[in-house]
Amino acid sequence: MKKLAACNFEDLLQCVIPVFDGLLPKEHDVIFLNMLFDLAMWHGYAKLCMHMDDTLNFFDATYKEKGEG
């Protein structure tokens, strides 16, 4: 697991969500799983070759939301 490519990172994000589901106490589990899902979404959007206004607005909204929380 030394030299991971973007496709490996995507695979890890997709596989790790069910692994961590229910592992932590309920109040922390929800936050952690939401964070993993957001990371997977960011990674998927970042792989797009051309960004539209909708994807850029998504990046802005989630960046501000995570920065404030």
Buried (B, 14 or more C-beta within 10 A) or exposed (E): EEEEEEEEEBEBBEEBBEEEEEEEEEEEBEEBBEEBEEBBBBBEBEEEEEEEEEBEEBBEEBEEEEEEE
